[in-house]
Amino acid sequence: MIHATQKIAAVMTTLIALHIGQSFAAPAATTPVAPAATTQASPVKVATTAAKIATPAAPAVVAPVIKPPTLETLYANISKQNKIQTKRLDELEVANRDALTRNQTLQLENDNLSVQVKVLQSDRGAQMFIYGAVAILVGALIGYMIASNFLRRTRRW
């Protein structure tokens, strides 16, 4: 149980150190911790010795001491982050301006196309009106010609 806790502590400190950004050498191995003497009955002793034989003893690992960052390193990190953020902000502002100009040109083009559609629709309406007027005239002429031929034939008889 002691070995597992020490392993977990070593892994956790390594992860924390990597997360903070500090790197360090591999932790030094120390001598294995001797198990405490037990005063239990002999069947239990046999079980514990069998467990010791089944799993090899891992050396205990001492976790390195992590020093907290100094004010200078914190200030340097913050200034780096500030520079990166201002650079990103400038890039975003430029991209935003480009997007706004593109949006305005697209809106103007959309307005222009909608006006053209309205003009074409009104032209189509006027064209249909002319087609209707021509159809009525042609129908009236055909009706007049048929009526005049029919009346002429009746007069002949």
Secondary structure, DSSP 8 states (H G I E B T S, - for coil): -HHHHHHHHHHHHHHHHHHHT-------B----------S-HHHHHHHHHHHHHS-----B---------HHHHHHHHHHHHHHHHHHHHHHHHHHHHHHHHHHHHHHHHHHHHHHHHHHHHHHHHHHHHHHHHHHHHHHHHHHHHHHHHHHHHHH-
